[in-house]
């Protein structure tokens, strides 16, 4: 079985989530402000984040649950 991973920002090592839909790309650490990206965006600098992808998914699900409960 071959597993083809989607090369989105959400599973890139250089991506940091800011909220449940977007974050910043930390590919170029020389800039003062990192560029905003959607979690579904892609770029040519993609690096597999491994287990971090599943941690991010869990954080998104938990955050969305908490928002739903507070309403």
N, C-alpha and C positions, 0 to 999 in steps of 0.2 A: 504494500500500500504506500503510495506516494502522497505526502502531505504538502500541498502548495499553500504557503502562507501569503495572505494579503499584505502587500508592502505599504500599509497606511501609517500615518503618523502615530496612531494609538499604539502600534507595536514596533515603534522605533526607539532605540536607546537614547536618542538625542532630543526626545520630546518630553516636555513637562506639562502636565495637566494644570489648567487654571480653574476650570469649571467642568461641568459634565459634557460640554459640547466642543470645547476648544482648549488650546494651550499655547505654549511657545516652543519654537524650534531653537535648540541651543547648539546647532551645528557650528556656527561661527561665534566663538566666545570673545572675539575682539570688539564686537559691537556693544554699544551702551544699552540698547533696548532690543531684546530678542523679538523676531517677527512672530506675529500671531498666526496660528494655523488651526484649521478645523481638525478634529480627531480623524476624519476620513480623508484628509489631504494626503498627497504623496510627493516625494521629491527624489532626486538622484543621489542624495546622501544617506539614504535609508540604511540603518544598521539594526539587526534583529535584537530585540530587548529581552527575549527569552521569557522567564517566569514573571518579569515585571509587567508584561501584557496582562496576565491573569490578575495580578494585584490591582492594576488600573481598572479592569472591568469590575472587580469587586467593589472598588471605591465608588465608581459611577453608579452601580446598582444601589449601594447603601445610601448614597447621597440623594438619589431620586426617590427612594423609599421614605427617607426622612422628610423631604419636601412634600411628598404626598400626604404623610401623616399630619404635618403641621397645618395643612389647609383644611 
